[in-house]
Amino acid sequence: MTTSDATQVYQVSIKTTPDEVWKAITTPEFTAQYFHRARITVTPDAYRSYGPDDSVWGDGSVAVWDPPHKLVHEWRSLYDPELALEEPSRVTWEITQQDGGICLLTVTHDRLEGAPRTARSVSGPGWTSVLTGLKALLETGRPLSGGAA
Amino acid sequence: MVTYSSGVQDDDDRVFKALADPTRRRLLDRLFEREGLSLTELESELEMTRFGVAKHLRVLEEAGLVLSRRSGREKLHFLNAVPIRLIHDRWIHKYAEGPASVLAELKNSLEEGDP
Protein backbone atom coordinates (compact mmCIF):
# COMPACT_ATOMS: atom_id res chain seq x y z
CA MET A 1 0.00 0.00 0.00
CA THR A 2 1.50 3.34 -1.03
CA THR A 3 1.03 6.61 0.84
CA SER A 4 -1.51 7.84 -1.68
CA ASP A 5 -3.85 4.89 -1.42
CA ALA A 6 -3.39 4.83 2.34
CA THR A 7 -5.43 8.04 2.31
CA GLN A 8 -9.17 8.49 1.94
CA VAL A 9 -10.93 11.83 1.64
CA TYR A 10 -14.65 12.53 1.98
CA GLN A 11 -16.63 15.74 1.87
CA VAL A 12 -20.20 16.76 2.55
CA SER A 13 -22.00 20.12 2.61
CA ILE A 14 -24.38 20.61 5.52
CA LYS A 15 -26.86 23.44 6.05
CA THR A 16 -25.92 24.28 9.63
CA THR A 17 -23.34 26.18 11.69
CA PRO A 18 -19.76 25.06 12.44
CA ASP A 19 -20.66 24.88 16.16
CA GLU A 20 -23.44 22.39 15.47
CA VAL A 21 -21.12 20.23 13.36
CA TRP A 22 -18.50 20.32 16.11
CA LYS A 23 -21.04 19.30 18.73
CA ALA A 24 -22.34 16.50 16.51
CA ILE A 25 -18.90 14.95 16.05
CA THR A 26 -17.71 15.25 19.64
CA THR A 27 -20.71 14.34 21.80
CA PRO A 28 -22.10 10.83 22.34
CA GLU A 29 -25.80 11.82 22.24
CA PHE A 30 -25.27 12.92 18.64
CA THR A 31 -22.83 10.29 17.39
CA ALA A 32 -25.10 7.46 18.59
CA GLN A 33 -27.63 8.65 16.00
CA TYR A 34 -25.43 8.43 12.91
CA PHE A 35 -22.10 6.68 13.68
CA HIS A 36 -23.10 3.00 13.70
CA ARG A 37 -24.69 3.72 17.10
CA ALA A 38 -21.26 4.43 18.62
CA ARG A 39 -21.21 6.79 21.60
CA ILE A 40 -18.17 8.95 20.93
CA THR A 41 -16.67 11.46 23.36
CA VAL A 42 -13.84 13.71 22.24
CA THR A 43 -11.96 15.98 24.64
CA PRO A 44 -8.70 17.91 24.05
CA ASP A 45 -6.89 14.85 25.42
CA ALA A 46 -8.65 11.77 24.14
CA TYR A 47 -11.00 10.25 21.59
CA ARG A 48 -13.16 7.46 23.02
CA SER A 49 -15.85 5.45 21.30
CA TYR A 50 -18.19 2.92 22.93
CA GLY A 51 -20.58 0.47 21.31
CA PRO A 52 -24.25 0.14 22.34
CA ASP A 53 -23.19 -2.64 24.76
CA ASP A 54 -20.56 -0.31 26.35
CA SER A 55 -17.66 -2.23 24.81
CA VAL A 56 -14.71 -0.07 23.71
CA TRP A 57 -14.86 0.56 19.95
CA GLY A 58 -12.14 3.16 19.73
CA ASP A 59 -9.53 4.80 21.93
CA GLY A 60 -6.90 7.22 20.75
CA SER A 61 -5.01 10.42 21.31
CA VAL A 62 -6.16 13.83 20.05
CA ALA A 63 -3.49 15.71 18.07
CA VAL A 64 -5.43 18.84 17.13
CA TRP A 65 -8.37 20.29 19.06
CA ASP A 66 -9.44 23.56 17.46
CA PRO A 67 -13.20 24.01 17.87
CA PRO A 68 -15.19 24.50 15.70
CA HIS A 69 -12.67 24.20 12.85
CA LYS A 70 -10.37 21.26 13.07
CA LEU A 71 -10.08 17.99 14.96
CA VAL A 72 -7.35 15.41 14.43
CA HIS A 73 -7.37 12.13 16.30
CA GLU A 74 -5.92 8.66 16.25
CA TRP A 75 -8.10 5.84 14.91
CA ARG A 76 -7.97 2.28 16.20
CA SER A 77 -10.63 -0.19 15.09
CA LEU A 78 -11.25 -1.87 18.43
CA TYR A 79 -14.79 -2.90 17.38
CA ASP A 80 -13.33 -5.85 15.48
CA PRO A 81 -10.70 -8.18 16.97
CA GLU A 82 -8.84 -8.61 13.66
CA LEU A 83 -8.80 -4.91 12.83
CA ALA A 84 -7.78 -4.07 16.40
CA LEU A 85 -4.40 -5.74 15.79
CA GLU A 86 -3.54 -3.26 13.04
CA GLU A 87 -1.51 -0.11 13.55
CA PRO A 88 -3.33 3.11 14.47
CA SER A 89 -4.30 5.46 11.65
CA ARG A 90 -5.36 9.11 11.71
CA VAL A 91 -8.65 10.95 11.12
CA THR A 92 -8.84 14.70 10.39
CA TRP A 93 -12.14 16.61 10.50
CA GLU A 94 -12.15 20.06 8.90
CA ILE A 95 -15.14 22.38 9.07
CA THR A 96 -15.31 25.43 6.80
CA GLN A 97 -18.14 27.90 6.64
CA GLN A 98 -19.47 28.68 3.16
CA ASP A 99 -21.92 31.30 1.91
CA GLY A 100 -25.61 30.72 2.49
CA GLY A 101 -25.40 29.10 5.91
CA ILE A 102 -23.63 26.04 4.55
CA CYS A 103 -20.75 24.21 6.22
CA LEU A 104 -18.34 22.09 4.29
CA LEU A 105 -17.13 19.13 6.30
CA THR A 106 -14.05 17.30 5.03
CA VAL A 107 -12.92 14.03 6.58
CA THR A 108 -9.46 12.71 5.76
CA HIS A 109 -8.60 9.22 6.99
CA ASP A 110 -4.90 8.68 6.39
CA ARG A 111 -1.76 6.96 7.69
CA LEU A 112 -3.53 3.72 6.80
CA GLU A 113 -0.29 2.06 5.60
CA GLY A 114 -0.25 -0.25 8.61
CA ALA A 115 -3.98 -0.87 8.58
CA PRO A 116 -5.05 -2.23 5.16
CA ARG A 117 -8.05 -4.11 6.57
CA THR A 118 -9.27 -1.04 8.41
CA ALA A 119 -8.82 0.91 5.15
CA ARG A 120 -11.08 -1.52 3.31
CA SER A 121 -13.57 -1.63 6.14
CA VAL A 122 -14.06 2.16 6.38
CA SER A 123 -14.02 2.86 2.63
CA GLY A 124 -17.06 2.75 0.39
CA PRO A 125 -20.26 2.68 2.44
CA GLY A 126 -18.31 3.15 5.72
CA TRP A 127 -17.49 6.85 5.90
CA THR A 128 -20.06 7.66 3.23
CA SER A 129 -22.97 6.41 5.33
CA VAL A 130 -21.65 8.13 8.46
CA LEU A 131 -21.45 11.49 6.65
CA THR A 132 -24.84 11.25 4.94
CA GLY A 133 -26.33 10.23 8.31
CA LEU A 134 -24.68 13.23 9.99
CA LYS A 135 -26.01 15.55 7.26
CA ALA A 136 -29.55 14.17 7.63
CA LEU A 137 -29.43 14.51 11.41
CA LEU A 138 -28.24 18.13 11.36
CA GLU A 139 -30.54 19.23 8.55
CA THR A 140 -33.73 17.45 9.60
CA GLY A 141 -33.17 16.81 13.31
CA ARG A 142 -33.82 13.12 12.66
CA PRO A 143 -31.45 10.23 11.92
CA LEU A 144 -31.72 8.50 8.54
CA SER A 145 -34.08 5.53 8.70
CA GLY A 146 -31.83 2.55 9.28
CA GLY A 147 -28.81 4.84 9.11
CA ALA A 148 -28.14 4.59 12.80
CA ALA A 149 -27.63 0.84 12.68
CA MET B 1 -12.11 23.40 -2.86
CA VAL B 2 -15.70 23.06 -3.96
CA THR B 3 -17.99 25.97 -3.25
CA TYR B 4 -21.62 25.30 -2.49
CA SER B 5 -23.19 28.73 -2.66
CA SER B 6 -26.36 27.51 -4.30
CA GLY B 7 -29.18 25.20 -3.38
CA VAL B 8 -29.54 21.46 -3.19
CA GLN B 9 -31.08 21.32 -6.66
CA ASP B 10 -27.97 22.86 -8.20
CA ASP B 11 -25.78 20.37 -6.36
CA ASP B 12 -27.83 17.50 -7.75
CA ASP B 13 -27.69 19.00 -11.25
CA ARG B 14 -23.91 19.18 -11.10
CA VAL B 15 -23.64 15.56 -9.97
CA PHE B 16 -26.02 14.23 -12.64
CA LYS B 17 -24.26 16.26 -15.34
CA ALA B 18 -20.86 15.06 -14.17
CA LEU B 19 -22.05 11.44 -14.28
CA ALA B 20 -23.59 11.83 -17.74
CA ASP B 21 -20.33 11.19 -19.54
CA PRO B 22 -18.58 7.83 -20.10
CA THR B 23 -15.05 9.22 -19.70
CA ARG B 24 -15.90 10.80 -16.37
CA ARG B 25 -17.52 7.57 -15.17
CA ARG B 26 -14.32 5.73 -16.15
CA LEU B 27 -12.25 8.17 -14.14
CA LEU B 28 -14.50 7.54 -11.12
CA ASP B 29 -14.22 3.76 -11.62
CA ARG B 30 -10.45 4.07 -11.72
CA LEU B 31 -10.41 6.11 -8.48
CA PHE B 32 -12.77 3.58 -6.91
CA GLU B 33 -10.19 0.86 -7.63
CA ARG B 34 -7.30 2.92 -6.40
CA GLU B 35 -7.38 6.18 -4.49
CA GLY B 36 -4.86 8.99 -4.76
CA LEU B 37 -3.92 8.99 -8.45
CA SER B 38 -2.16 11.86 -10.21
CA LEU B 39 -3.27 13.36 -13.50
CA THR B 40 -0.41 11.53 -15.24
CA GLU B 41 -1.57 8.18 -13.83
CA LEU B 42 -5.19 8.83 -14.79
CA GLU B 43 -4.22 10.06 -18.23
CA SER B 44 -2.12 6.99 -19.04
CA GLU B 45 -5.17 4.77 -19.43
CA LEU B 46 -7.31 7.09 -21.49
CA GLU B 47 -6.86 7.86 -25.15
CA MET B 48 -7.18 11.53 -24.53
CA THR B 49 -4.98 14.56 -24.19
CA ARG B 50 -3.80 15.69 -20.76
CA PHE B 51 -5.88 18.82 -21.27
CA GLY B 52 -9.00 16.74 -21.96
CA VAL B 53 -8.54 14.61 -18.85
CA ALA B 54 -7.89 17.71 -16.73
CA LYS B 55 -11.10 19.25 -18.02
CA HIS B 56 -13.13 16.16 -17.10
CA LEU B 57 -11.50 16.09 -13.66
CA ARG B 58 -12.50 19.70 -13.13
CA VAL B 59 -16.16 18.88 -13.83
CA LEU B 60 -15.94 15.99 -11.33
CA GLU B 61 -14.30 18.26 -8.74
CA GLU B 62 -16.96 20.93 -9.17
CA ALA B 63 -19.62 18.30 -8.53
CA GLY B 64 -17.79 17.23 -5.36
CA LEU B 65 -17.25 13.71 -6.75
CA VAL B 66 -13.48 14.07 -6.86
CA LEU B 67 -11.39 15.73 -4.16
CA SER B 68 -7.73 16.55 -4.54
CA ARG B 69 -4.78 16.84 -2.22
CA ARG B 70 -1.29 18.19 -2.86
CA SER B 71 1.50 15.75 -2.17
CA GLY B 72 4.84 17.38 -2.92
CA ARG B 73 4.71 18.45 -6.56
CA GLU B 74 1.81 16.22 -7.40
CA LYS B 75 -1.91 16.73 -7.10
CA LEU B 76 -3.56 13.46 -6.10
CA HIS B 77 -7.21 12.71 -6.79
CA PHE B 78 -9.66 10.92 -4.52
CA LEU B 79 -13.17 9.63 -5.09
CA ASN B 80 -15.82 11.17 -2.84
CA ALA B 81 -18.91 8.96 -3.07
CA VAL B 82 -20.97 11.07 -0.65
CA PRO B 83 -22.87 13.00 -3.41
CA ILE B 84 -23.79 9.71 -5.12
CA ARG B 85 -24.99 8.29 -1.84
CA LEU B 86 -27.11 11.42 -1.24
CA ILE B 87 -28.74 11.04 -4.66
CA HIS B 88 -29.31 7.38 -3.90
CA ASP B 89 -30.93 8.22 -0.57
CA ARG B 90 -32.99 11.09 -1.94
CA TRP B 91 -34.18 9.63 -5.22
CA ILE B 92 -33.47 6.02 -5.83
CA HIS B 93 -34.21 4.65 -2.38
CA LYS B 94 -37.78 5.95 -2.75
CA TYR B 95 -38.32 3.76 -5.79
CA ALA B 96 -36.26 0.79 -4.68
CA GLU B 97 -39.19 -0.89 -2.98
CA GLY B 98 -42.49 -1.98 -4.40
CA PRO B 99 -43.22 -2.01 -8.13
CA ALA B 100 -39.80 -0.71 -9.17
CA SER B 101 -37.94 -3.54 -7.46
CA VAL B 102 -40.36 -6.11 -8.91
CA LEU B 103 -39.55 -4.80 -12.38
CA ALA B 104 -35.82 -4.76 -11.62
CA GLU B 105 -35.98 -8.37 -10.48
CA LEU B 106 -37.97 -9.33 -13.58
CA LYS B 107 -35.34 -7.66 -15.75
CA ASN B 108 -32.54 -9.49 -13.91
CA SER B 109 -34.17 -12.89 -14.16
CA LEU B 110 -35.05 -12.43 -17.83
CA GLU B 111 -31.54 -11.29 -18.67
CA GLU B 112 -29.90 -14.06 -16.68
CA GLY B 113 -32.20 -16.55 -18.32
CA ASP B 114 -31.01 -15.62 -21.81
CA PRO B 115 -29.43 -18.59 -23.59
Interface residues (C-beta under 8 A of the other chain):
Chain A: T2 T3 S4 D5 T7 Q8 V9 Y10 Q11 V12 S13 T96 Q98 D99 G100 I102 L104 T106 T108 S123 G124 P125 T128 S129 L131 T132 K135 A136 L144
Chain B: M1 V2 T3 Y4 S5 S6 D11 R34 E35 G36 L37 G64 L67 R69 S71 L76 F78 N80 A81 V82 R85 L86 D89
